[in-house]
Amino acid sequence: MPYNTTAIPPRKEVTGQTQLPLSRVKKIVAQDQDINICSNNAAFVITLATEMFIQYLASEGLTMAKLGKPRRNIQYKDLAAAVSHQDNLEFLEDIVPKTAPYKQIKAQAAAMRAQLSSGAAVATTERPGEAQKEATTNGGGGSKKHRASTSRSSLNGSFVGASGARIMSDDDGSVDPTDQLHNEMRQANGHDDDDVQMTG
């Protein structure tokens, strides 16, 4: 048996009854901690306003559905298009965002990764000390070979933000603790005859 898809027209006359259950609306209003008591009249008006808003949103969605291929069923994409095209529904943009195909999102993510990796490569060439540290780490003749992280979030202890700006960490240097120890030993050997100033 086919489904009955005929639209139910909104009521023109005032009957004093609502389509939405008044008790549920009162429970939802009671959840707000700022409102102590809600009268029956106030809950009734809130329910009527909610019904009118739903009718308006559905009619705008139906208008968007009829723009493309004429359809009688309203889909999510119709509501999202109505929200993006109507100025008075702009406050719903975060709740009903427009959908995007997965291929488009994947392509945008790949482009962002490429931009971040090229930005990170430019950032490392700006700091000549990093190249020297990497050369001593990779080609030091030891049995362990260290390779710098080239992920999109970190590069030699620094992070690349969404805008491509490089965010430096507190200890911007090599990640390996043995390299840090060797650097401290070199600094200590270079200043053998100097006294250490201790102030308190």
Summary of the structure (lengths in Angstrom):
residues: 200
radius of gyration: 32.0
end to end distance: 90.5
largest distance: 99.2
contacts: 383
relative contact order: 0.05
helix: 51%
strand: 4%
